[in-house]
Amino acid sequence: MSTQVNITTITPQQEALDFEVRSLDTMCVNESHMHHPWWYNFKYAAVGLIFGVVFVKAEIISWFRIQEMFRLQSFHMYGVIGTAVVVGIISVWLIKKFKVKTIHGEAIEFHPKKFNKGQIYGGLLFGLGWAVTGACPGPLFAQIGTGALVISVVVLSAIAGTWTYGYFRDKLPH
């Protein structure tokens, strides 16, 4: 009985090409190289919990508010989204201007992202799913936390869609 082992080595050129592709995609470029104990993640859970409470109190997770938005019957959600965009623009500008670092002292880098038609298709698919389910990925867990357990189906569908995209990513026209 013979066993065949394939060992592949990555050349510096392949590694540089991989970084170039990842930087164009802006995928995992700012990934931290620091390793922390598992309990460091509690700060993220605390921020997520506060974020969820704010979502519930502001009615951002309300299916009815989302339907009002898509039917152009209310400004509420457009105001929230517009405020988030303005805060994001100002935040990125401040980070770039003052060269802000992470809480662990690592530099924050921004890389330009190249436009491709897949972003249009993805945005349309995302919007359709958002309109049909009344949920986007951000507030899904807050909706479950309020007792809307039927959203578990949406969570599982989002996970399945993400897995499917990851599986076919190399075959898709980017």
N, CA, C and O of each residue as an XYZ file, in Angstrom:
696
protein
N       0.851     -1.168      0.000
C       0.000      0.000      0.000
C       0.894      1.228      0.000
O       1.760      1.375      0.862
N       0.683      2.103     -0.965
C       1.519      3.294     -1.045
C       0.683      4.532     -0.737
O      -0.511      4.595     -1.030
N       1.339      5.492     -0.150
C       0.691      6.757      0.178
C       1.399      7.858     -0.585
O       2.624      7.970     -0.551
N       0.617      8.665     -1.267
C       1.195      9.755     -2.025
C       0.959     11.062     -1.276
O      -0.165     11.367     -0.879
N       2.024     11.824     -1.089
C       1.938     13.098     -0.390
C       2.360     14.203     -1.352
O       3.451     14.162     -1.922
N       1.508     15.162     -1.520
C       1.832     16.310     -2.361
C       2.227     17.477     -1.474
O       1.437     17.931     -0.646
N       3.427     17.951     -1.645
C       3.885     19.111     -0.899
C       4.104     20.229     -1.903
O       4.888     20.100     -2.843
N       3.401     21.322     -1.687
C       3.573     22.453     -2.585
C       4.288     23.566     -1.829
O       3.981     23.854     -0.672
N       5.220     24.164     -2.493
C       5.920     25.289     -1.886
C       5.467     26.559     -2.589
O       5.212     26.566     -3.793
N       5.374     27.612     -1.826
C       4.936     28.892     -2.368
C       6.172     29.752     -2.595
O       6.946     30.019     -1.674
N       6.335     30.172     -3.824
C       7.485     31.007     -4.163
C       7.197     32.444     -3.731
O       6.036     32.808     -3.546
N       8.232     33.263     -3.568
C       8.000     34.671     -3.214
C       7.136     35.404     -4.246
O       6.381     36.309     -3.889
N       7.241     35.018     -5.520
C       6.420     35.653     -6.554
C       4.934     35.314     -6.348
O       4.064     36.173     -6.493
N       4.663     34.041     -6.006
C       3.279     33.629     -5.765
C       2.724     34.336     -4.523
O       1.559     34.735     -4.490
N       3.567     34.480     -3.518
C       3.124     35.147     -2.295
C       2.818     36.616     -2.577
O       1.818     37.144     -2.091
N       3.678     37.282     -3.362
C       3.450     38.679     -3.724
C       2.175     38.816     -4.558
O       1.410     39.763     -4.374
N       1.946     37.868     -5.481
C       0.738     37.896     -6.301
C      -0.500     37.705     -5.430
O      -1.515     38.373     -5.629
N      -0.413     36.789     -4.463
C      -1.536     36.555     -3.561
C      -1.855     37.824     -2.780
O      -3.022     38.185     -2.630
N      -0.808     38.511     -2.275
C      -1.042     39.757     -1.545
C      -1.672     40.792     -2.457
O      -2.585     41.507     -2.044
N      -1.192     40.882     -3.702
C      -1.726     41.857     -4.650
C      -3.207     41.594     -4.914
O      -4.013     42.525     -4.923
N      -3.563     40.338     -5.128
C      -4.971     39.986     -5.370
C      -5.804     40.319     -4.141
O      -6.902     40.863     -4.261
N      -5.289     39.995     -2.961
C      -6.031     40.272     -1.733
C      -6.164     41.766     -1.491
O      -7.199     42.220     -1.003
N      -5.131     42.544     -1.824
C      -5.229     43.980     -1.599
C      -6.210     44.621     -2.575
O      -6.879     45.591     -2.217
N      -6.313     44.103     -3.800
C      -7.308     44.613     -4.735
C      -8.709     44.295     -4.247
O      -9.640     45.076     -4.442
N      -8.848     43.159     -3.621
C     -10.117     42.713     -3.081
C     -10.410     43.340     -1.725
O     -11.541     43.285     -1.243
N      -9.396     43.933     -1.114
C      -9.421     44.438      0.258
C      -9.935     43.363      1.219
O     -10.702     43.644      2.140
N      -9.499     42.146      0.984
C      -9.922     41.022      1.804
C      -8.790     40.643      2.750
O      -7.731     40.212      2.295
N      -8.986     40.790      4.029
C      -8.035     40.379      5.062
C      -6.710     41.137      5.003
O      -5.703     40.633      5.501
N      -6.679     42.311      4.420
C      -5.428     43.047      4.328
C      -5.058     43.630      5.677
O      -3.878     43.667      6.027
N      -6.036     44.084      6.439
C      -5.767     44.676      7.743
C      -5.832     43.649      8.864
O      -6.023     44.008     10.026
N      -5.679     42.412      8.534
C      -5.754     41.352      9.519
C      -4.641     41.509     10.552
O      -3.476     41.691     10.196
N      -4.998     41.439     11.805
C      -4.013     41.595     12.876
C      -3.121     40.366     12.956
O      -3.571     39.238     12.757
N      -1.866     40.602     13.249
C      -0.927     39.502     13.426
C      -0.685     39.227     14.904
O       0.160     38.406     15.259
N      -1.425     39.912     15.760
C      -1.272     39.723     17.196
C      -2.176     38.587     17.659
O      -3.257     38.370     17.111
N      -1.721     37.878     18.662
C      -2.515     36.784     19.232
C      -2.834     37.121     20.683
O      -1.944     37.437     21.472
N      -4.107     37.050     21.018
C      -4.567     37.416     22.346
C      -5.272     36.232     22.989
O      -5.703     35.313     22.292
N      -5.393     36.247     24.310
C      -6.163     35.192     24.987
C      -7.626     35.231     24.545
O      -8.120     36.273     24.114
N      -8.309     34.103     24.651
C      -9.685     33.986     24.192
C     -10.611     34.993     24.847
O     -11.573     35.433     24.217
N     -10.355     35.372     26.091
C     -11.261     36.256     26.797
C     -11.169     37.700     26.314
O     -11.973     38.529     26.740
N     -10.227     38.027     25.448
C     -10.168     39.360     24.852
C     -11.398     39.614     23.989
O     -11.748     40.768     23.742
N     -12.050     38.567     23.532
C     -13.223     38.710     22.662
C     -14.465     39.193     23.407
O     -15.457     39.559     22.777
N     -14.425     39.197     24.727
C     -15.583     39.668     25.488
C     -15.886     41.138     25.203
O     -17.045     41.551     25.257
N     -14.854     41.934     24.900
C     -15.102     43.350     24.595
C     -15.958     43.478     23.344
O     -16.788     44.382     23.247
N     -15.758     42.573     22.382
C     -16.568     42.602     21.165
C     -18.000     42.166     21.461
O     -18.947     42.701     20.886
N     -18.155     41.211     22.343
C     -19.496     40.773     22.738
C     -20.229     41.910     23.446
O     -21.424     42.105     23.227
N     -19.525     42.660     24.293
C     -20.151     43.782     24.999
C     -20.587     44.868     24.015
O     -21.702     45.381     24.114
N     -19.724     45.219     23.073
C     -20.074     46.228     22.072
C     -21.232     45.724     21.218
O     -22.136     46.496     20.899
N     -21.226     44.454     20.844
C     -22.313     43.875     20.061
C     -23.634     43.910     20.807
O     -24.682     44.173     20.217
N     -23.583     43.644     22.104
C     -24.793     43.688     22.924
C     -25.354     45.113     22.980
O     -26.559     45.316     22.832
N     -24.486     46.081     23.190
C     -24.924     47.483     23.218
C     -25.480     47.883     21.852
O     -26.516     48.541     21.766
N     -24.788     47.483     20.793
C     -25.226     47.774     19.433
C     -26.618     47.185     19.189
O     -27.475     47.844     18.601
N     -26.843     45.964     19.633
C     -28.149     45.319     19.475
C     -29.248     46.062     20.204
O     -30.347     46.222     19.672
N     -28.966     46.522     21.422
C     -29.957     47.280     22.192
C     -30.294     48.587     21.463
O     -31.460     48.969     21.374
N     -29.268     49.266     20.945
C     -29.501     50.504     20.190
C     -30.351     50.220     18.956
O     -31.263     50.987     18.646
N     -30.063     49.123     18.245
C     -30.855     48.750     17.067
C     -32.327     48.546     17.444
O     -33.223     49.001     16.733
N     -32.564     47.867     18.555
C     -33.943     47.594     18.978
C     -34.636     48.891     19.365
O     -35.760     49.145     18.932
N     -33.983     49.712     20.171
C     -34.596     50.965     20.644
C     -34.847     51.952     19.500
O     -35.823     52.702     19.538
N     -33.982     51.958     18.489
C     -34.150     52.866     17.363
C     -35.078     52.290     16.293
O     -35.305     52.927     15.264
N     -35.605     51.114     16.523
C     -36.508     50.417     15.605
C     -35.863     50.101     14.257
O     -36.551     49.981     13.244
N     -34.539     49.969     14.253
C     -33.829     49.651     13.016
C     -34.095     48.203     12.595
O     -34.021     47.871     11.412
N     -34.401     47.354     13.563
C     -34.629     45.943     13.230
C     -36.099     45.645     12.952
O     -36.459     44.497     12.693
N     -36.930     46.646     13.003
C     -38.359     46.450     12.806
C     -38.667     46.121     11.344
O     -38.306     46.870     10.437
N     -39.324     45.014     11.139
C     -39.725     44.609      9.795
C     -40.612     45.684      9.173
O     -40.512     45.963      7.978
N     -41.487     46.290      9.994
C     -42.402     47.311      9.490
C     -41.641     48.562      9.038
O     -41.987     49.165      8.021
N     -40.599     48.956      9.795
C     -39.784     50.111      9.400
C     -39.060     49.844      8.078
O     -38.960     50.724      7.223
N     -38.560     48.625      7.929
C     -37.843     48.259      6.704
C     -38.804     48.251      5.517
O     -38.448     48.701      4.428
N     -40.015     47.743      5.722
C     -41.011     47.760      4.654
C     -41.417     49.181      4.288
O     -41.622     49.490      3.115
N     -41.535     50.060      5.309
C     -41.828     51.467      5.033
C     -40.740     52.085      4.153
O     -41.032     52.866      3.247
N     -39.496     51.730      4.426
C     -38.388     52.265      3.652
C     -38.492     51.831      2.193
O     -38.386     52.654      1.284
N     -38.699     50.538      1.978
C     -38.747     50.042      0.604
C     -39.984     50.507     -0.148
O     -39.987     50.526     -1.379
N     -41.033     50.881      0.571
C     -42.235     51.423     -0.070
C     -42.212     52.946     -0.161
O     -43.182     53.567     -0.596
N     -41.086     53.544      0.257
C     -40.905     54.999      0.247
C     -41.992     55.706      1.048
O     -42.467     56.770      0.650
N     -42.389     55.114      2.182
C     -43.447     55.678      3.014
C     -42.908     56.409      4.242
O     -43.666     57.101      4.923
N     -41.613     56.271      4.538
C     -41.063     56.887      5.741
C     -39.591     57.223      5.527
O     -38.885     56.522      4.802
N     -39.133     58.305      6.165
C     -37.745     58.726      6.072
C     -36.874     58.086      7.155
O     -35.648     58.187      7.093
N     -37.480     57.435      8.135
C     -36.767     56.915      9.307
C     -35.498     56.139      8.942
O     -34.409     56.491      9.396
N     -35.624     55.110      8.147
C     -34.469     54.263      7.811
C     -33.468     54.999      6.932
O     -32.261     54.804      7.074
N     -33.954     55.845      6.024
C     -33.033     56.624      5.192
C     -32.222     57.582      6.057
O     -31.042     57.809      5.790
N     -32.842     58.141      7.087
C     -32.134     59.013      8.021
C     -31.057     58.264      8.785
O     -29.952     58.772      8.972
N     -31.381     57.050      9.228
C     -30.406     56.233      9.957
C     -29.239     55.860      9.042
O     -28.078     55.999      9.428
N     -29.541     55.391      7.843
C     -28.497     54.979      6.897
C     -27.657     56.191      6.488
O     -26.430     56.100      6.430
N     -28.302     57.314      6.209
C     -27.576     58.526      5.834
C     -26.660     59.010      6.948
O     -25.529     59.422      6.691
N     -27.144     58.960      8.176
C     -26.315     59.342      9.325
C     -25.117     58.417      9.451
O     -24.006     58.872      9.723
N     -25.332     57.124      9.256
C     -24.231     56.155      9.331
C     -23.186     56.428      8.249
O     -21.986     56.323      8.503
N     -23.637     56.776      7.053
C     -22.696     57.084      5.963
C     -21.870     58.319      6.314
O     -20.653     58.318      6.131
N     -22.516     59.369      6.814
C     -21.794     60.602      7.177
C     -20.798     60.332      8.303
O     -19.658     60.791      8.244
N     -21.222     59.591      9.328
C     -20.311     59.252     10.433
C     -19.140     58.422      9.916
O     -18.005     58.619     10.348
N     -19.405     57.495      8.995
C     -18.328     56.682      8.413
C     -17.336     57.520      7.631
O     -16.127     57.321      7.744
N     -17.837     58.456      6.838
C     -16.956     59.330      6.044
C     -16.071     60.161      6.969
O     -14.862     60.257      6.761
N     -16.676     60.752      7.978
C     -15.905     61.574      8.919
C     -14.890     60.721      9.669
O     -13.752     61.144      9.872
N     -15.295     59.521     10.082
C     -14.386     58.633     10.813
C     -13.177     58.239      9.977
O     -12.048     58.277     10.466
N     -13.399     57.864      8.730
C     -12.278     57.484      7.852
C     -11.370     58.685      7.617
O     -10.147     58.546      7.613
N     -11.960     59.864      7.421
C     -11.161     61.063      7.219
C     -10.285     61.333      8.447
O      -9.100     61.636      8.306
N     -10.864     61.225      9.651
C     -10.094     61.454     10.876
C      -8.994     60.405     11.059
O      -7.880     60.736     11.465
N      -9.306     59.148     10.760
C      -8.300     58.081     10.877
C      -7.129     58.353      9.945
O      -5.973     58.195     10.335
N      -7.423     58.762      8.716
C      -6.353     59.059      7.750
C      -5.577     60.316      8.150
O      -4.348     60.327      8.092
N      -6.282     61.368      8.552
C      -5.638     62.644      8.862
C      -4.707     62.531     10.067
O      -3.590     63.046     10.039
N      -5.164     61.859     11.121
C      -4.379     61.773     12.351
C      -3.616     60.461     12.492
O      -3.027     60.189     13.538
N      -3.629     59.643     11.427
C      -2.918     58.357     11.416
C      -3.209     57.551     12.697
O      -2.302     57.088     13.389
N      -4.503     57.406     12.975
C      -4.962     56.685     14.159
C      -4.560     55.226     14.053
O      -4.604     54.641     12.971
N      -4.170     54.641     15.166
C      -3.789     53.228     15.211
C      -4.852     52.443     15.983
O      -5.696     53.025     16.664
N      -4.797     51.131     15.867
C      -5.729     50.287     16.626
C      -5.398     50.385     18.110
O      -4.375     50.961     18.481
N      -6.246     49.833     18.953
C      -5.986     49.883     20.393
C      -4.722     49.118     20.771
O      -4.202     49.279     21.876
N      -4.232     48.292     19.864
C      -3.000     47.538     20.113
C      -1.800     48.160     19.410
O      -0.721     47.568     19.392
N      -1.976     49.355     18.826
C      -0.861     50.069     18.225
C      -0.550     49.722     16.779
O       0.473     50.161     16.253
N      -1.402     48.950     16.126
C      -1.164     48.590     14.734
C      -1.721     49.676     13.812
O      -2.769     50.258     14.090
N      -1.016     49.939     12.720
C      -1.448     50.957     11.760
C      -2.718     50.502     11.036
O      -2.901     49.317     10.757
N      -3.584     51.462     10.741
C      -4.802     51.188      9.972
C      -4.545     51.648      8.553
O      -4.201     52.807      8.323
N      -4.710     50.747      7.600
C      -4.452     51.057      6.194
C      -5.751     50.961      5.397
O      -6.593     50.099      5.650
N      -5.891     51.858      4.436
C      -7.029     51.823      3.514
C      -6.497     51.559      2.116
O      -5.533     52.189      1.681
N      -7.124     50.633      1.420
C      -6.715     50.280      0.065
C      -7.881     50.554     -0.878
O      -9.022     50.218     -0.562
N      -7.609     51.156     -2.024
C      -8.709     51.400     -2.965
C      -9.254     50.090     -3.512
O      -8.504     49.143     -3.750
N     -10.543     50.047     -3.704
C     -11.177     48.850     -4.240
C     -11.634     49.123     -5.659
O     -12.299     50.123     -5.932
N     -11.272     48.229     -6.550
C     -11.617     48.373     -7.958
C     -13.078     47.978     -8.171
O     -13.543     46.974     -7.632
N     -13.788     48.770     -8.954
C     -15.191     48.489     -9.251
C     -15.299     47.340    -10.249
O     -14.503     47.233    -11.181
N     -16.303     46.480    -10.036
C     -16.623     45.456    -11.028
C     -18.133     45.231    -11.037
O     -18.825     45.556    -10.072
N     -18.629     44.677    -12.124
C     -20.080     44.528    -12.281
C     -20.690     43.562    -11.271
O     -21.897     43.609    -11.036
N     -19.902     42.707    -10.683
C     -20.408     41.793     -9.666
C     -20.954     42.533     -8.453
O     -21.836     42.028     -7.757
N     -20.430     43.732     -8.199
C     -20.931     44.527     -7.074
C     -22.371     44.966     -7.324
O     -23.162     45.063     -6.385
N     -22.711     45.229     -8.571
C     -24.096     45.599     -8.913
C     -25.010     44.396     -8.684
O     -26.059     44.516     -8.051
N     -24.604     43.235     -9.203
C     -25.414     42.022     -9.013
C     -25.544     41.672     -7.532
O     -26.630     41.335     -7.060
N     -24.449     41.754     -6.816
C     -24.480     41.456     -5.382
C     -25.364     42.425     -4.618
O     -26.106     42.022     -3.722
N     -25.286     43.717     -4.976
C     -26.125     44.715     -4.315
C     -27.604     44.494     -4.588
O     -28.436     44.650     -3.694
N     -27.929     44.129     -5.820
C     -29.331     43.844     -6.156
C     -29.839     42.614     -5.416
O     -30.963     42.601     -4.916
N     -29.009     41.585     -5.349
C     -29.384     40.369     -4.630
C     -29.537     40.642     -3.138
O     -30.471     40.158     -2.498
N     -28.607     41.425     -2.595
C     -28.680     41.800     -1.182
C     -29.955     42.588     -0.902
O     -30.671     42.293      0.055
N     -30.243     43.599     -1.741
C     -31.437     44.411     -1.558
C     -32.717     43.607     -1.669
O     -33.664     43.829     -0.915
N     -32.746     42.671     -2.612
C     -33.920     41.811     -2.762
C     -34.132     40.969     -1.501
O     -35.246     40.869     -0.988
N     -33.062     40.374     -1.019
C     -33.164     39.584      0.215
C     -33.585     40.424      1.401
O     -34.369     39.978      2.240
N     -33.063     41.650      1.474
C     -33.405     42.561      2.554
C     -34.884     42.921      2.501
O     -35.563     42.948      3.527
N     -35.382     43.202      1.282
C     -36.789     43.573      1.125
C     -37.723     42.410      1.444
O     -38.758     42.601      2.081
N     -37.364     41.218      1.007
C     -38.230     40.053      1.218
C     -38.255     39.634      2.687
O     -39.323     39.364      3.239
N     -37.085     39.580      3.319
C     -37.010     39.076      4.692
C     -37.196     40.155      5.738
O     -37.546     39.857      6.880
N     -36.964     41.411      5.361
C     -37.038     42.492      6.343
C     -35.843     42.481      7.273
O     -35.921     42.966      8.402
N     -34.736     41.928      6.800
C     -33.561     41.827      7.662
C     -32.295     41.908      6.829
O     -32.193     41.281      5.775
N     -31.325     42.686      7.309
C     -29.997     42.655      6.712
C     -29.069     42.017      7.748
O     -29.466     41.872      8.904
N     -27.865     41.637      7.377
C     -27.014     40.864      8.285
C     -26.751     41.510      9.648
O     -26.644     40.801     10.648
N     -26.646     42.821      9.705
C     -26.339     43.485     10.974
C     -27.315     43.157     12.094
O     -26.894     42.677     13.146
N     -28.591     43.399     11.899
C     -29.539     43.200     12.996
C     -30.144     41.795     13.126
O     -31.052     41.596     13.933
N     -29.666     40.837     12.360
C     -30.272     39.492     12.437
C     -30.295     38.949     13.865
O     -31.321     38.453     14.330
N     -29.168     39.044     14.550
C     -29.097     38.456     15.890
C     -29.902     39.274     16.899
O     -30.427     38.727     17.868
N     -29.997     40.593     16.668
C     -30.845     41.417     17.532
C     -32.305     41.020     17.345
O     -33.073     41.006     18.307
N     -32.691     40.699     16.113
C     -34.067     40.262     15.873
C     -34.341     38.938     16.588
O     -35.405     38.756     17.180
N     -33.388     38.026     16.533
C     -33.561     36.759     17.257
C     -33.641     37.037     18.758
O     -34.430     36.417     19.473
N     -32.809     37.983     19.230
C     -32.810     38.335     20.652
C     -34.122     38.918     21.126
O     -34.447     38.823     22.309
N     -34.891     39.524     20.218
C     -36.203     40.066     20.604
C     -37.289     39.002     20.583
O     -38.437     39.282     20.929
N     -36.939     37.780     20.180
C     -37.915     36.698     20.174
C     -38.435     36.330     18.800
O     -39.282     35.445     18.681
N     -37.950     36.986     17.762
C     -38.379     36.655     16.391
C     -37.558     35.467     15.905
O     -36.663     35.615     15.072
N     -37.869     34.294     16.431
C     -37.074     33.102     16.152
C     -37.147     32.650     14.696
O     -36.283     31.900     14.242
N     -38.162     33.091     13.960
C     -38.275     32.725     12.550
C     -37.082     33.282     11.760
O     -36.765     32.772     10.685
N     -36.425     34.312     12.278
C     -35.251     34.893     11.625
C     -34.099     33.887     11.597
O     -33.140     34.070     10.847
N     -34.180     32.841     12.394
C     -33.155     31.787     12.348
C     -33.047     31.197     10.947
O     -31.964     30.806     10.512
N     -34.169     31.136     10.247
C     -34.168     30.643      8.863
C     -33.340     31.583      7.986
O     -32.593     31.130      7.119
N     -33.474     32.891      8.214
C     -32.711     33.878      7.453
C     -31.220     33.755      7.781
O     -30.380     33.839      6.886
N     -30.890     33.557      9.065
C     -29.483     33.387      9.470
C     -28.889     32.173      8.764
O     -27.797     32.252      8.201
N     -29.595     31.066      8.794
C     -29.104     29.856      8.132
C     -28.974     30.068      6.619
O     -28.032     29.574      6.000
N     -29.915     30.797      6.034
C     -29.834     31.096      4.598
C     -28.635     31.986      4.291
O     -27.960     31.793      3.280
N     -28.368     32.961      5.160
C     -27.209     33.849      4.969
C     -25.905     33.049      5.064
O     -24.976     33.270      4.288
N     -25.849     32.133      6.009
C     -24.659     31.286      6.149
C     -24.498     30.409      4.909
O     -23.392     30.264      4.389
N     -25.592     29.828      4.439
C     -25.534     28.982      3.239
C     -25.117     29.803      2.016
O     -24.328     29.331      1.197
N     -25.635     31.019      1.887
C     -25.253     31.878      0.770
C     -23.789     32.274      0.825
O     -23.114     32.303     -0.204
N     -23.294     32.579      2.017
C     -21.882     32.927      2.178
C     -20.997     31.735      1.842
O     -19.969     31.884      1.180
N     -21.393     30.565      2.294
C     -20.613     29.353      1.989
C     -20.612     29.099      0.477
O     -19.577     28.778     -0.106
N     -21.782     29.247     -0.146
C     -21.890     29.024     -1.597
C     -20.999     29.989     -2.360
O     -20.304     29.595     -3.296
N     -21.019     31.267     -1.955
C     -20.152     32.243     -2.615
C     -18.685     31.856     -2.441
O     -17.914     31.891     -3.400
N     -18.301     31.488     -1.226
C     -16.916     31.082     -0.979
C     -16.514     29.874     -1.809
O     -15.375     29.784     -2.269
N     -17.433     28.954     -2.000
C     -17.146     27.743     -2.772
C     -16.930     28.064     -4.250
O     -16.026     27.523     -4.886
N     -17.777     28.958     -4.794
C     -17.706     29.285     -6.219
C     -16.913     30.554     -6.528
O     -16.839     30.960     -7.688
N     -16.326     31.179     -5.528
C     -15.658     32.473     -5.691
C     -14.619     32.466     -6.820
O     -14.574     33.400     -7.621
N     -13.809     31.451     -6.886
C     -12.764     31.405     -7.899
C     -13.325     31.266     -9.321
O     -12.656     31.629    -10.289
N     -14.529     30.752     -9.443
C     -15.135     30.539    -10.752
C     -15.974     31.725    -11.221
O     -16.406     31.764    -12.373
N     -16.207     32.699    -10.324
C     -17.065     33.840    -10.636
C     -16.264     34.935    -11.341
O     -15.064     35.079    -11.107
N     -16.925     35.700    -12.200
C     -16.224     36.784    -12.906
C     -16.043     38.001    -12.005
O     -16.984     38.770    -11.806
N     -14.868     38.178    -11.473
C     -14.592     39.331    -10.598
C     -13.908     40.413    -11.374
O     -13.591     41.466    -10.819
